[in-house]
Amino acid sequence: MGGGFIVFDLETTCDRGGKIPRFEQEIIEIGAVIWDQEANGVIDSFQNFVRPIIHPELSDYCLSLTGIKQRQVDSAQSIEEAMMKFATWFGQYRGFTFTSWGDFDIEMVNLENNRYGIEVDFQPHLNLKNRAKKSLKLNKSPGLRDALKYFGHDFDGKHHRALDDAENIAKLIPFLCHSENQ
């Protein structure tokens, strides 16, 4: 394989007004796509729900924001099982760069890995939001919808669903990463 990007997005437990502090947030959904340089597009996708432990019942805010149903996380795998499943899936794409929109997702991976002793490496990592800010010469980082609009794309799917977000982030790779793989 020629290389490319593992574009991933996470959804986490959340509530209004910081009722769930960042250090207590847990991953509840992993979504990812493989953007392949040779194919010049997405060639594979991954989606998995994760069962939260610290805050097992999703807040009304989280349910509304993500559209994820309580039963979907109740019947989901543990974070350890989900990360191993994800690692097995992306392991077939050696030499690809992990990519997310901002630092939140990689910070959550590191938090969960440290919390549960999971040894899954998400390096090298490219923050595509920072790349967009620099490329577009903006003072402030753009939101995903604004970046898509700038490059002539609409957001497809539901915002704050991990796979839909990953698919939309991947649309920006041809504009922000050109032919490089980092």
Secondary structure, 3 states (H helix, E strand, C coil): CCCEEEEEEEEECCCHHHCCCHHHCCEEEEEEEEEECCCCEEEEEEEEEECCCCCCCCCHHHHHHHCCCHHHHHCCECHHHHHHHHHHHHCCCCCCEEEECCCHHHHHHHHHHHHHCCCCCCCCEEEHHHHHHHHCCCCCCCCHHHHHHHCCCCCCCCCCCHHHHHHHHHCCHHHHCCCCCC
